[in-house]
Amino acid sequence: MIVMQPVLETYAPDGFALWPVAGVEPFGFLPLSGELSPAEVGSAVMRITDCNDIDPDGDRPPRPADAHGSFLHGLLTLGHLFAAGGLRVTDTSTGVAFLPGCCDGLEDWRDWYRLIDDGGPLGFGHAPVSPVAERFGDTVRLTVNAEQSDSPVIELSVTALRDLLAGAERDLAEFLALAADWASRHLPDHRAPVTAALARLVGLPAPGIPPEG
């Protein structure tokens, strides 16, 4: 069985105290779905926020003085949001896992549709580990590390990949719903903008917030 999951790259949240977070494995991956505990949602929001914790420049307002507003400032004001991670594909029958690379980000998950529609290869990293996805007719080949001639691979049909992407989108939508509920309890003063920012990151409608226009 082949499984696809949207994931965030994680690190140990040493000393973080702005809201409850889960203990996570450093340099691991946290799958995003509707099955996360509140503490895991807190870890995901922390990680996404930290990826965008960039000091303001001349085009952005200064950081607020309060701790929550200061930490959330990049997430709420940057034009282009980034989150370390992407889509993880695992062949449960062989144990082979195709992981997001160093040049990958969760915000780019829709690039996988280019592989289906245009057929051009997708590269997700560079040496020493270069994950590559390629289409050959009706077959998609995922090479775990193109730097190695004997790299493990996962092969699946284009139709199966499209189904997996639809499942990944559902997982992201369910995560957004959880995050909106989580924010109403842990970030009540920032619920709407945080929910909108997370939705903008993954390119999906923000739950509970009417679309503009």
Backbone as JSON Lines, residues from 0, in Angstrom:
{"i":0,"aa":"M","n":[0.85,-1.2,0.0],"ca":[0.0,0.0,0.0],"c":[0.89,1.24,0.0]}
{"i":1,"aa":"I","n":[0.5,2.22,-0.81],"ca":[1.25,3.47,-0.87],"c":[0.43,4.57,-0.2]}
{"i":2,"aa":"V","n":[1.07,5.3,0.7],"ca":[0.41,6.32,1.51],"c":[1.1,7.66,1.27]}
{"i":3,"aa":"M","n":[0.32,8.72,1.12],"ca":[0.87,10.08,1.01],"c":[0.34,10.93,2.16]}
{"i":4,"aa":"Q","n":[1.25,11.67,2.81],"ca":[0.86,12.52,3.94],"c":[1.53,13.89,3.82]}
{"i":5,"aa":"P","n":[0.78,14.97,4.04],"ca":[1.41,16.27,4.21],"c":[2.12,16.31,5.56]}
{"i":6,"aa":"V","n":[3.39,16.72,5.57],"ca":[4.17,16.67,6.81],"c":[4.94,17.97,7.01]}
{"i":7,"aa":"L","n":[5.22,18.26,8.28],"ca":[6.09,19.36,8.67],"c":[7.38,18.79,9.24]}
{"i":8,"aa":"E","n":[8.5,19.37,8.86],"ca":[9.77,19.0,9.5],"c":[9.77,19.58,10.9]}
{"i":9,"aa":"T","n":[10.19,18.8,11.89],"ca":[10.07,19.2,13.28],"c":[11.43,19.37,13.95]}
{"i":10,"aa":"Y","n":[11.4,20.03,15.1],"ca":[12.57,20.13,15.97],"c":[12.07,20.17,17.4]}
{"i":11,"aa":"A","n":[12.97,19.92,18.33],"ca":[12.58,19.9,19.74],"c":[12.24,21.32,20.21]}
{"i":12,"aa":"P","n":[11.04,21.53,20.78],"ca":[10.6,22.87,21.17],"c":[11.14,23.3,22.53]}
{"i":13,"aa":"D","n":[12.45,23.24,22.72],"ca":[13.04,23.55,24.02],"c":[12.73,24.98,24.43]}
{"i":14,"aa":"G","n":[12.13,25.13,25.61],"ca":[11.9,26.45,26.18],"c":[10.71,27.19,25.62]}
{"i":15,"aa":"F","n":[9.97,26.62,24.69],"ca":[8.81,27.32,24.12],"c":[7.67,27.31,25.13]}
{"i":16,"aa":"A","n":[7.09,28.49,25.41],"ca":[6.09,28.55,26.47],"c":[4.88,29.41,26.11]}
{"i":17,"aa":"L","n":[4.73,29.79,24.84],"ca":[3.62,30.67,24.47],"c":[2.3,29.92,24.42]}
{"i":18,"aa":"W","n":[2.34,28.62,24.14],"ca":[1.15,27.77,24.18],"c":[1.61,26.32,24.3]}
{"i":19,"aa":"P","n":[0.72,25.4,24.7],"ca":[1.12,24.0,24.87],"c":[1.53,23.37,23.54]}
{"i":20,"aa":"V","n":[2.63,22.61,23.57],"ca":[3.1,21.89,22.39],"c":[3.44,20.46,22.8]}
{"i":21,"aa":"A","n":[3.49,19.58,21.81],"ca":[3.8,18.18,22.06],"c":[5.3,17.95,21.97]}
{"i":22,"aa":"G","n":[5.77,16.94,22.66],"ca":[7.15,16.53,22.49],"c":[7.3,15.83,21.14]}
{"i":23,"aa":"V","n":[8.15,16.35,20.29],"ca":[8.32,15.77,18.95],"c":[9.77,15.39,18.74]}
{"i":24,"aa":"E","n":[9.99,14.48,17.83],"ca":[11.33,14.03,17.53],"c":[12.06,15.07,16.69]}
{"i":25,"aa":"P","n":[13.26,15.52,17.12],"ca":[13.98,16.51,16.31],"c":[14.37,15.93,14.96]}
{"i":26,"aa":"F","n":[14.26,16.77,13.94],"ca":[14.59,16.39,12.56],"c":[13.72,15.22,12.08]}
{"i":27,"aa":"G","n":[12.5,15.17,12.61],"ca":[11.52,14.2,12.14],"c":[10.44,14.92,11.34]}
{"i":28,"aa":"F","n":[9.32,14.24,11.13],"ca":[8.22,14.82,10.37],"c":[6.91,14.59,11.12]}
{"i":29,"aa":"L","n":[6.11,15.64,11.21],"ca":[4.8,15.58,11.85],"c":[3.73,15.56,10.76]}
{"i":30,"aa":"P","n":[3.0,14.44,10.6],"ca":[1.93,14.4,9.6],"c":[0.77,15.31,10.03]}
{"i":31,"aa":"L","n":[0.23,16.04,9.07],"ca":[-0.89,16.94,9.33],"c":[-2.18,16.28,8.87]}
{"i":32,"aa":"S","n":[-3.17,16.26,9.77],"ca":[-4.46,15.66,9.45],"c":[-5.46,16.09,10.51]}
{"i":33,"aa":"G","n":[-6.65,15.52,10.42],"ca":[-7.66,15.79,11.43],"c":[-7.52,14.92,12.67]}
{"i":34,"aa":"E","n":[-6.46,14.12,12.73],"ca":[-6.26,13.2,13.85],"c":[-5.3,13.74,14.91]}
{"i":35,"aa":"L","n":[-4.8,14.96,14.75],"ca":[-3.81,15.49,15.68],"c":[-4.44,15.83,17.03]}
{"i":36,"aa":"S","n":[-3.66,15.66,18.09],"ca":[-4.08,16.11,19.42],"c":[-3.93,17.63,19.49]}
{"i":37,"aa":"P","n":[-4.58,18.29,20.45],"ca":[-4.4,19.74,20.59],"c":[-2.93,20.14,20.73]}
{"i":38,"aa":"A","n":[-2.14,19.36,21.49],"ca":[-0.73,19.7,21.66],"c":[0.03,19.56,20.35]}
{"i":39,"aa":"E","n":[-0.35,18.57,19.52],"ca":[0.31,18.41,18.22],"c":[-0.07,19.55,17.28]}
{"i":40,"aa":"V","n":[-1.32,20.01,17.35],"ca":[-1.7,21.19,16.56],"c":[-0.86,22.38,17.02]}
{"i":41,"aa":"G","n":[-0.69,22.53,18.33],"ca":[0.15,23.6,18.85],"c":[1.57,23.52,18.32]}
{"i":42,"aa":"S","n":[2.11,22.29,18.23],"ca":[3.45,22.11,17.68],"c":[3.5,22.51,16.21]}
{"i":43,"aa":"A","n":[2.46,22.15,15.46],"ca":[2.43,22.49,14.04],"c":[2.36,24.0,13.84]}
{"i":44,"aa":"V","n":[1.5,24.67,14.6],"ca":[1.38,26.12,14.47],"c":[2.69,26.79,14.89]}
{"i":45,"aa":"M","n":[3.31,26.28,15.95],"ca":[4.6,26.83,16.38],"c":[5.64,26.69,15.28]}
{"i":46,"aa":"R","n":[5.72,25.52,14.66],"ca":[6.73,25.27,13.64],"c":[6.51,26.14,12.41]}
{"i":47,"aa":"I","n":[5.26,26.24,11.96],"ca":[4.96,27.09,10.81],"c":[5.27,28.55,11.12]}
{"i":48,"aa":"T","n":[4.89,28.98,12.32],"ca":[5.16,30.36,12.72],"c":[6.65,30.63,12.78]}
{"i":49,"aa":"D","n":[7.4,29.68,13.35],"ca":[8.84,29.86,13.47],"c":[9.52,29.94,12.1]}
{"i":50,"aa":"C","n":[9.03,29.17,11.13],"ca":[9.6,29.24,9.78],"c":[9.48,30.63,9.18]}
{"i":51,"aa":"N","n":[8.48,31.38,9.63],"ca":[8.22,32.71,9.08],"c":[8.54,33.84,10.05]}
{"i":52,"aa":"D","n":[9.28,33.51,11.1],"ca":[9.65,34.51,12.12],"c":[10.84,35.32,11.62]}
{"i":53,"aa":"I","n":[10.57,36.22,10.7],"ca":[11.59,37.03,10.05],"c":[11.4,38.48,10.45]}
{"i":54,"aa":"D","n":[12.49,39.14,10.81],"ca":[12.4,40.53,11.25],"c":[11.8,41.41,10.16]}
{"i":55,"aa":"P","n":[10.94,42.35,10.55],"ca":[10.31,43.23,9.56],"c":[11.34,44.07,8.81]}
{"i":56,"aa":"D","n":[11.01,44.34,7.54],"ca":[11.83,45.27,6.77],"c":[11.0,46.54,6.54]}
{"i":57,"aa":"G","n":[11.43,47.36,5.59],"ca":[10.76,48.64,5.38],"c":[9.34,48.52,4.86]}
{"i":58,"aa":"D","n":[8.98,47.35,4.32],"ca":[7.64,47.18,3.75],"c":[6.64,46.6,4.73]}
{"i":59,"aa":"R","n":[7.09,46.25,5.93],"ca":[6.2,45.63,6.91],"c":[6.21,46.43,8.2]}
{"i":60,"aa":"P","n":[5.09,46.43,8.92],"ca":[5.05,47.18,10.18],"c":[5.97,46.55,11.22]}
{"i":61,"aa":"P","n":[6.34,47.32,12.25],"ca":[7.21,46.76,13.3],"c":[6.49,45.69,14.1]}
{"i":62,"aa":"R","n":[7.29,44.88,14.8],"ca":[6.7,43.84,15.65],"c":[5.91,44.48,16.8]}
{"i":63,"aa":"P","n":[4.79,43.88,17.16],"ca":[4.09,44.3,18.37],"c":[4.94,44.01,19.61]}
{"i":64,"aa":"A","n":[4.62,44.68,20.69],"ca":[5.42,44.52,21.91],"c":[5.08,43.23,22.65]}
{"i":65,"aa":"D","n":[3.84,42.75,22.54],"ca":[3.47,41.57,23.32],"c":[4.09,40.32,22.71]}
{"i":66,"aa":"A","n":[4.32,39.3,23.54],"ca":[5.06,38.11,23.12],"c":[4.34,37.35,22.01]}
{"i":67,"aa":"H","n":[3.04,37.17,22.14],"ca":[2.31,36.43,21.11],"c":[2.31,37.19,19.78]}
{"i":68,"aa":"G","n":[2.0,38.47,19.85],"ca":[1.98,39.27,18.63],"c":[3.33,39.35,17.96]}
{"i":69,"aa":"S","n":[4.4,39.41,18.77],"ca":[5.75,39.47,18.21],"c":[6.1,38.19,17.47]}
{"i":70,"aa":"F","n":[5.81,37.04,18.1],"ca":[6.16,35.76,17.48],"c":[5.32,35.5,16.23]}
{"i":71,"aa":"L","n":[4.06,35.9,16.25],"ca":[3.16,35.66,15.12],"c":[3.33,36.67,13.99]}
{"i":72,"aa":"H","n":[4.15,37.7,14.19],"ca":[4.18,38.83,13.27],"c":[4.52,38.41,11.84]}
{"i":73,"aa":"G","n":[5.55,37.58,11.68],"ca":[5.93,37.16,10.33],"c":[4.82,36.36,9.66]}
{"i":74,"aa":"L","n":[4.21,35.43,10.4],"ca":[3.13,34.61,9.85],"c":[2.0,35.49,9.35]}
{"i":75,"aa":"L","n":[1.73,36.58,10.07],"ca":[0.56,37.4,9.76],"c":[0.86,38.52,8.77]}
{"i":76,"aa":"T","n":[2.13,38.79,8.49],"ca":[2.45,39.95,7.64],"c":[3.26,39.63,6.4]}
{"i":77,"aa":"L","n":[3.91,38.48,6.34],"ca":[4.7,38.15,5.15],"c":[3.8,37.85,3.97]}
{"i":78,"aa":"G","n":[4.24,38.29,2.78],"ca":[3.47,38.04,1.58],"c":[3.55,36.6,1.12]}
{"i":79,"aa":"H","n":[4.72,35.99,1.25],"ca":[4.9,34.59,0.84],"c":[5.31,33.79,2.07]}
{"i":80,"aa":"L","n":[4.49,32.82,2.43],"ca":[4.75,32.01,3.62],"c":[5.44,30.72,3.25]}
{"i":81,"aa":"F","n":[6.25,30.22,4.19],"ca":[7.04,29.01,3.98],"c":[6.87,28.09,5.18]}
{"i":82,"aa":"A","n":[6.88,26.8,4.94],"ca":[6.89,25.82,6.03],"c":[7.73,24.63,5.61]}
{"i":83,"aa":"A","n":[8.79,24.35,6.36],"ca":[9.68,23.23,6.05],"c":[8.9,21.93,6.09]}
{"i":84,"aa":"G","n":[8.92,21.2,5.0],"ca":[8.18,19.96,4.91],"c":[7.71,19.74,3.49]}
{"i":85,"aa":"G","n":[6.56,19.1,3.33],"ca":[6.04,18.81,2.0],"c":[5.14,17.58,2.06]}
{"i":86,"aa":"L","n":[5.22,16.75,1.05],"ca":[4.44,15.53,0.99],"c":[5.36,14.32,1.13]}
{"i":87,"aa":"R","n":[5.05,13.46,2.08],"ca":[5.8,12.22,2.29],"c":[5.02,11.06,1.69]}
{"i":88,"aa":"V","n":[5.72,10.26,0.88],"ca":[5.1,9.09,0.26],"c":[5.79,7.84,0.81]}
{"i":89,"aa":"T","n":[5.02,6.9,1.31],"ca":[5.56,5.68,1.91],"c":[4.93,4.46,1.27]}
{"i":90,"aa":"D","n":[5.77,3.52,0.88],"ca":[5.3,2.21,0.42],"c":[5.33,1.29,1.62]}
{"i":91,"aa":"T","n":[4.19,1.02,2.2],"ca":[4.15,0.25,3.45],"c":[4.55,-1.2,3.23]}
{"i":92,"aa":"S","n":[4.5,-1.69,2.0],"ca":[4.88,-3.08,1.75],"c":[6.38,-3.28,1.74]}
{"i":93,"aa":"T","n":[7.13,-2.22,1.42],"ca":[8.59,-2.33,1.36],"c":[9.29,-1.48,2.42]}
{"i":94,"aa":"G","n":[8.58,-0.53,3.01],"ca":[9.18,0.37,3.97],"c":[9.91,1.53,3.35]}
{"i":95,"aa":"V","n":[9.9,1.65,2.02],"ca":[10.58,2.76,1.34],"c":[9.77,4.04,1.55]}
{"i":96,"aa":"A","n":[10.47,5.12,1.94],"ca":[9.81,6.41,2.18],"c":[10.47,7.47,1.31]}
{"i":97,"aa":"F","n":[9.66,8.18,0.58],"ca":[10.1,9.31,-0.24],"c":[9.8,10.56,0.58]}
{"i":98,"aa":"L","n":[10.86,11.24,1.04],"ca":[10.73,12.33,2.0],"c":[10.92,13.69,1.35]}
{"i":99,"aa":"P","n":[10.32,14.73,1.91],"ca":[10.6,16.08,1.43],"c":[12.1,16.38,1.54]}
{"i":100,"aa":"G","n":[12.63,17.1,0.56],"ca":[14.05,17.45,0.55],"c":[14.29,18.85,1.07]}
{"i":101,"aa":"C","n":[15.54,19.27,1.01],"ca":[15.94,20.56,1.56],"c":[15.37,21.74,0.78]}
{"i":102,"aa":"C","n":[14.96,21.51,-0.47],"ca":[14.4,22.58,-1.3],"c":[12.88,22.5,-1.37]}
{"i":103,"aa":"D","n":[12.29,21.72,-0.49],"ca":[10.85,21.49,-0.5],"c":[10.18,22.31,0.59]}
{"i":104,"aa":"G","n":[8.91,22.6,0.4],"ca":[8.13,23.29,1.41],"c":[6.67,22.88,1.31]}
{"i":105,"aa":"L","n":[5.97,22.89,2.42],"ca":[4.57,22.48,2.43],"c":[3.74,23.35,1.5]}
{"i":106,"aa":"E","n":[4.14,24.61,1.37],"ca":[3.38,25.53,0.51],"c":[3.43,25.15,-0.97]}
{"i":107,"aa":"D","n":[4.37,24.28,-1.33],"ca":[4.54,23.87,-2.73],"c":[3.85,22.55,-3.06]}
{"i":108,"aa":"W","n":[2.98,22.07,-2.19],"ca":[2.44,20.72,-2.38],"c":[1.68,20.58,-3.69]}
{"i":109,"aa":"R","n":[1.08,21.66,-4.19],"ca":[0.34,21.56,-5.46],"c":[1.26,21.38,-6.66]}
{"i":110,"aa":"D","n":[2.57,21.58,-6.5],"ca":[3.49,21.34,-7.62],"c":[3.39,19.91,-8.13]}
{"i":111,"aa":"W","n":[2.95,19.0,-7.27],"ca":[2.81,17.61,-7.7],"c":[1.83,17.47,-8.86]}
{"i":112,"aa":"Y","n":[0.87,18.37,-8.95],"ca":[-0.07,18.32,-10.08],"c":[0.63,18.66,-11.4]}
{"i":113,"aa":"R","n":[1.71,19.44,-11.34],"ca":[2.47,19.72,-12.56],"c":[3.06,18.44,-13.12]}
{"i":114,"aa":"L","n":[3.49,17.56,-12.22],"ca":[4.02,16.27,-12.66],"c":[2.96,15.48,-13.41]}
{"i":115,"aa":"I","n":[1.73,15.52,-12.92],"ca":[0.64,14.81,-13.57],"c":[0.26,15.46,-14.89]}
{"i":116,"aa":"D","n":[0.11,16.79,-14.87],"ca":[-0.45,17.48,-16.02],"c":[0.59,17.78,-17.11]}
{"i":117,"aa":"D","n":[1.82,18.11,-16.7],"ca":[2.85,18.52,-17.67],"c":[3.91,17.45,-17.91]}
{"i":118,"aa":"G","n":[4.09,16.55,-16.95],"ca":[5.04,15.47,-17.12],"c":[6.48,15.81,-16.8]}
{"i":119,"aa":"G","n":[6.77,17.09,-16.48],"ca":[8.15,17.47,-16.17],"c":[8.57,16.96,-14.81]}
{"i":120,"aa":"P","n":[9.85,16.62,-14.63],"ca":[10.31,16.1,-13.34],"c":[10.26,17.15,-12.24]}
{"i":121,"aa":"L","n":[10.12,16.69,-11.02],"ca":[10.15,17.56,-9.85],"c":[11.35,17.17,-9.0]}
{"i":122,"aa":"G","n":[12.22,18.13,-8.7],"ca":[13.34,17.9,-7.8],"c":[13.07,18.58,-6.47]}
{"i":123,"aa":"F","n":[13.33,17.88,-5.38],"ca":[13.0,18.4,-4.06],"c":[14.22,18.68,-3.19]}
{"i":124,"aa":"G","n":[15.42,18.54,-3.74],"ca":[16.62,18.77,-2.94],"c":[17.85,18.69,-3.81]}
{"i":125,"aa":"H","n":[18.98,18.76,-3.17],"ca":[20.27,18.66,-3.87],"c":[21.22,17.83,-3.03]}
{"i":126,"aa":"A","n":[22.41,17.57,-3.58],"ca":[23.39,16.71,-2.9],"c":[23.57,17.16,-1.45]}
{"i":127,"aa":"P","n":[23.67,16.21,-0.53],"ca":[23.86,14.77,-0.73],"c":[22.58,13.95,-0.9]}
{"i":128,"aa":"V","n":[21.39,14.56,-0.71],"ca":[20.14,13.82,-0.89],"c":[19.26,14.59,-1.86]}
{"i":129,"aa":"S","n":[18.93,13.97,-2.98],"ca":[18.15,14.63,-4.03],"c":[16.92,13.8,-4.39]}
{"i":130,"aa":"P","n":[15.8,13.99,-3.7],"ca":[14.59,13.27,-4.08],"c":[14.05,13.81,-5.41]}
{"i":131,"aa":"V","n":[13.67,12.92,-6.32],"ca":[13.19,13.32,-7.63],"c":[11.94,12.51,-7.98]}
{"i":132,"aa":"A","n":[10.93,13.21,-8.5],"ca":[9.71,12.56,-8.98],"c":[9.64,12.74,-10.49]}
{"i":133,"aa":"E","n":[9.4,11.65,-11.22],"ca":[9.37,11.69,-12.68],"c":[8.18,10.9,-13.19]}
{"i":134,"aa":"R","n":[7.67,11.33,-14.35],"ca":[6.57,10.61,-14.99],"c":[7.06,9.96,-16.27]}
{"i":135,"aa":"F","n":[6.73,8.69,-16.42],"ca":[7.05,7.93,-17.63],"c":[5.74,7.33,-18.15]}
{"i":136,"aa":"G","n":[5.09,8.03,-19.06],"ca":[3.79,7.58,-19.54],"c":[2.77,7.61,-18.44]}
{"i":137,"aa":"D","n":[2.19,6.46,-18.14],"ca":[1.16,6.38,-17.09],"c":[1.74,5.98,-15.73]}
{"i":138,"aa":"T","n":[3.07,5.97,-15.64],"ca":[3.73,5.58,-14.39],"c":[4.52,6.74,-13.81]}
{"i":139,"aa":"V","n":[4.46,6.88,-12.5],"ca":[5.26,7.88,-11.78],"c":[6.32,7.13,-10.97]}
{"i":140,"aa":"R","n":[7.55,7.58,-11.1],"ca":[8.65,6.98,-10.34],"c":[9.2,8.01,-9.36]}
{"i":141,"aa":"L","n":[9.24,7.65,-8.1],"ca":[9.79,8.5,-7.04],"c":[11.13,7.92,-6.62]}
{"i":142,"aa":"T","n":[12.19,8.64,-6.91],"ca":[13.54,8.19,-6.55],"c":[13.95,8.87,-5.26]}
{"i":143,"aa":"V","n":[14.21,8.07,-4.23],"ca":[14.5,8.62,-2.91],"c":[15.72,9.51,-2.92]}
{"i":144,"aa":"N","n":[16.77,9.11,-3.65],"ca":[17.99,9.91,-3.73],"c":[18.64,9.71,-5.09]}
{"i":145,"aa":"A","n":[18.45,10.67,-5.99],"ca":[18.98,10.56,-7.34],"c":[20.5,10.61,-7.38]}
{"i":146,"aa":"E","n":[21.15,10.94,-6.26],"ca":[22.61,10.93,-6.21],"c":[23.15,9.5,-6.17]}
{"i":147,"aa":"Q","n":[22.3,8.54,-5.88],"ca":[22.72,7.14,-5.77],"c":[22.14,6.32,-6.91]}
{"i":148,"aa":"S","n":[23.0,5.58,-7.61],"ca":[22.53,4.77,-8.73],"c":[21.62,3.63,-8.29]}
{"i":149,"aa":"D","n":[21.78,3.18,-7.05],"ca":[20.95,2.09,-6.54],"c":[19.91,2.58,-5.53]}
{"i":150,"aa":"S","n":[19.49,3.83,-5.68],"ca":[18.53,4.41,-4.75],"c":[17.22,3.63,-4.74]}
{"i":151,"aa":"P","n":[16.6,3.49,-3.57],"ca":[15.25,2.92,-3.53],"c":[14.28,3.8,-4.33]}
{"i":152,"aa":"V","n":[13.28,3.19,-4.92],"ca":[12.27,3.93,-5.67],"c":[10.88,3.44,-5.28]}
{"i":153,"aa":"I","n":[9.91,4.29,-5.54],"ca":[8.5,3.93,-5.42],"c":[7.87,4.2,-6.77]}
{"i":154,"aa":"E","n":[7.13,3.24,-7.28],"ca":[6.43,3.43,-8.55],"c":[4.93,3.27,-8.34]}
{"i":155,"aa":"L","n":[4.18,4.15,-8.98],"ca":[2.72,4.11,-8.9],"c":[2.14,4.7,-10.17]}
{"i":156,"aa":"S","n":[0.87,4.49,-10.39],"ca":[0.23,5.01,-11.59],"c":[-0.12,6.49,-11.4]}
{"i":157,"aa":"V","n":[-0.28,7.17,-12.51],"ca":[-0.7,8.57,-12.47],"c":[-2.06,8.69,-11.8]}
{"i":158,"aa":"T","n":[-2.94,7.76,-12.08],"ca":[-4.27,7.77,-11.46],"c":[-4.16,7.62,-9.94]}
{"i":159,"aa":"A","n":[-3.3,6.71,-9.49],"ca":[-3.11,6.53,-8.05],"c":[-2.55,7.78,-7.41]}
{"i":160,"aa":"L","n":[-1.61,8.45,-8.09],"ca":[-1.04,9.68,-7.54],"c":[-2.1,10.76,-7.41]}
{"i":161,"aa":"R","n":[-2.97,10.87,-8.41],"ca":[-4.03,11.88,-8.33],"c":[-4.95,11.6,-7.13]}
{"i":162,"aa":"D","n":[-5.25,10.34,-6.89],"ca":[-6.07,9.98,-5.74],"c":[-5.36,10.31,-4.43]}
{"i":163,"aa":"L","n":[-4.06,10.04,-4.38],"ca":[-3.29,10.35,-3.18],"c":[-3.25,11.85,-2.91]}
{"i":164,"aa":"L","n":[-3.13,12.64,-3.96],"ca":[-3.12,14.1,-3.79],"c":[-4.47,14.59,-3.27]}
{"i":165,"aa":"A","n":[-5.55,13.99,-3.75],"ca":[-6.87,14.37,-3.23],"c":[-6.97,14.04,-1.74]}
{"i":166,"aa":"G","n":[-6.39,12.91,-1.33],"ca":[-6.38,12.56,0.08],"c":[-5.54,13.51,0.9]}
{"i":167,"aa":"A","n":[-4.39,13.93,0.36],"ca":[-3.53,14.89,1.05],"c":[-4.25,16.22,1.23]}
{"i":168,"aa":"E","n":[-5.01,16.62,0.23],"ca":[-5.77,17.87,0.34],"c":[-6.82,17.77,1.44]}
{"i":169,"aa":"R","n":[-7.48,16.61,1.53],"ca":[-8.45,16.41,2.62],"c":[-7.77,16.49,3.97]}
{"i":170,"aa":"D","n":[-6.59,15.89,4.09],"ca":[-5.85,15.95,5.35],"c":[-5.54,17.39,5.73]}
{"i":171,"aa":"L","n":[-5.13,18.19,4.75],"ca":[-4.8,19.59,5.02],"c":[-6.06,20.37,5.43]}
{"i":172,"aa":"A","n":[-7.17,20.12,4.75],"ca":[-8.41,20.8,5.1],"c":[-8.85,20.44,6.52]}
{"i":173,"aa":"E","n":[-8.7,19.17,6.89],"ca":[-9.08,18.74,8.24],"c":[-8.13,19.33,9.28]}
{"i":174,"aa":"F","n":[-6.83,19.45,8.92],"ca":[-5.9,20.11,9.83],"c":[-6.28,21.57,10.03]}
{"i":175,"aa":"L","n":[-6.66,22.26,8.96],"ca":[-7.06,23.66,9.09],"c":[-8.27,23.81,10.01]}
{"i":176,"aa":"A","n":[-9.22,22.89,9.91],"ca":[-10.38,22.95,10.8],"c":[-9.97,22.77,12.25]}
{"i":177,"aa":"L","n":[-9.06,21.83,12.5],"ca":[-8.55,21.64,13.86],"c":[-7.81,22.89,14.33]}
{"i":178,"aa":"A","n":[-6.99,23.46,13.45],"ca":[-6.19,24.62,13.83],"c":[-7.08,25.82,14.15]}
{"i":179,"aa":"A","n":[-8.17,25.98,13.4],"ca":[-9.09,27.08,13.68],"c":[-9.72,26.93,15.06]}
{"i":180,"aa":"D","n":[-10.12,25.7,15.4],"ca":[-10.7,25.45,16.72],"c":[-9.64,25.63,17.81]}
{"i":181,"aa":"W","n":[-8.43,25.14,17.53],"ca":[-7.33,25.3,18.49],"c":[-7.05,26.78,18.74]}
{"i":182,"aa":"A","n":[-7.0,27.58,17.67],"ca":[-6.69,29.0,17.81],"c":[-7.76,29.74,18.61]}
{"i":183,"aa":"S","n":[-9.02,29.3,18.49],"ca":[-10.09,29.96,19.24],"c":[-9.9,29.79,20.74]}
{"i":184,"aa":"R","n":[-9.19,28.72,21.14],"ca":[-8.95,28.47,22.56],"c":[-7.6,29.0,23.04]}
{"i":185,"aa":"H","n":[-6.57,28.91,22.2],"ca":[-5.23,29.27,22.64],"c":[-4.75,30.63,22.11]}
{"i":186,"aa":"L","n":[-5.36,31.11,21.04],"ca":[-5.0,32.42,20.49],"c":[-6.28,33.18,20.14]}
{"i":187,"aa":"P","n":[-7.18,33.37,21.11],"ca":[-8.48,33.97,20.78],"c":[-8.38,35.35,20.15]}
{"i":188,"aa":"D","n":[-7.37,36.14,20.51],"ca":[-7.22,37.48,19.95],"c":[-6.66,37.45,18.54]}
{"i":189,"aa":"H","n":[-6.16,36.3,18.1],"ca":[-5.53,36.19,16.78],"c":[-6.15,35.09,15.94]}
{"i":190,"aa":"R","n":[-7.3,34.56,16.36],"ca":[-7.85,33.38,15.69],"c":[-8.04,33.6,14.19]}
{"i":191,"aa":"A","n":[-8.74,34.65,13.81],"ca":[-9.06,34.85,12.4],"c":[-7.81,35.05,11.54]}
{"i":192,"aa":"P","n":[-6.88,35.93,11.92],"ca":[-5.7,36.1,11.06],"c":[-4.79,34.88,11.04]}
{"i":193,"aa":"V","n":[-4.67,34.15,12.15],"ca":[-3.84,32.94,12.15],"c":[-4.46,31.88,11.26]}
{"i":194,"aa":"T","n":[-5.78,31.68,11.39],"ca":[-6.46,30.7,10.54],"c":[-6.32,31.07,9.07]}
{"i":195,"aa":"A","n":[-6.48,32.34,8.76],"ca":[-6.36,32.79,7.37],"c":[-4.95,32.59,6.84]}
{"i":196,"aa":"A","n":[-3.94,32.83,7.69],"ca":[-2.55,32.67,7.25],"c":[-2.23,31.2,6.99]}
{"i":197,"aa":"L","n":[-2.69,30.31,7.86],"ca":[-2.44,28.88,7.65],"c":[-3.12,28.41,6.36]}
{"i":198,"aa":"A","n":[-4.34,28.89,6.12],"ca":[-5.05,28.53,4.9],"c":[-4.33,29.07,3.66]}
{"i":199,"aa":"R","n":[-3.82,30.29,3.77],"ca":[-3.09,30.88,2.64],"c":[-1.82,30.1,2.35]}
{"i":200,"aa":"L","n":[-1.17,29.6,3.39],"ca":[0.05,28.81,3.22],"c":[-0.19,27.61,2.32]}
{"i":201,"aa":"V","n":[-1.29,26.89,2.55],"ca":[-1.55,25.66,1.81],"c":[-2.52,25.85,0.66]}
{"i":202,"aa":"G","n":[-2.98,27.1,0.46],"ca":[-3.84,27.37,-0.68],"c":[-5.22,26.76,-0.61]}
{"i":203,"aa":"L","n":[-5.82,26.76,0.59],"ca":[-7.16,26.22,0.78],"c":[-8.04,27.25,1.48]}
{"i":204,"aa":"P","n":[-9.36,27.13,1.38],"ca":[-10.24,28.08,2.07],"c":[-10.05,28.02,3.58]}
{"i":205,"aa":"A","n":[-10.12,29.18,4.21],"ca":[-10.01,29.23,5.67],"c":[-11.33,28.83,6.29]}
{"i":206,"aa":"P","n":[-11.35,27.8,7.15],"ca":[-12.61,27.36,7.75],"c":[-13.2,28.43,8.67]}
{"i":207,"aa":"G","n":[-14.49,28.67,8.5],"ca":[-15.18,29.61,9.37],"c":[-14.96,31.05,9.02]}
{"i":208,"aa":"I","n":[-14.25,31.34,7.9],"ca":[-13.99,32.71,7.5],"c":[-14.51,32.86,6.07]}
{"i":209,"aa":"P","n":[-15.5,33.75,5.85],"ca":[-16.05,33.9,4.5],"c":[-14.97,34.34,3.52]}
{"i":210,"aa":"P","n":[-14.96,33.78,2.3],"ca":[-13.96,34.19,1.3],"c":[-14.19,35.64,0.88]}
{"i":211,"aa":"E","n":[-13.09,36.31,0.53],"ca":[-13.16,37.69,0.09],"c":[-13.76,37.76,-1.3]}
{"i":212,"aa":"G","n":[-14.44,38.87,-1.57],"ca":[-15.0,39.11,-2.89],"c":[-16.29,38.41,-3.12]}
